[in-house]
């Protein structure tokens, strides 16, 4: 299979102008070593309503994840937001 190079001849003027005036932004992402750090977790026992557990199990299955992870994420975001 041959690879054919695509050459674009005409581009809308507003797109062409935006590329010429585009500015490079500084890197705002953290370095990879900061992305892999995890906060230490504390094991707790909690009693939830059957409705809550069913909700998280249903959505966890749809998203191919664990329901406990989803509950953890909700609590963690709540704490970060109001902490």
Buried (B, 14 or more C-beta within 10 A) or exposed (E): EEEEEEEEEEEEEEEEEEEEEEEEEEEEEEEEEEEEEEEEEEEEEEEEEEEEBEBBBEEBEEEEEEBEEBBEEEEEEEEEEEE
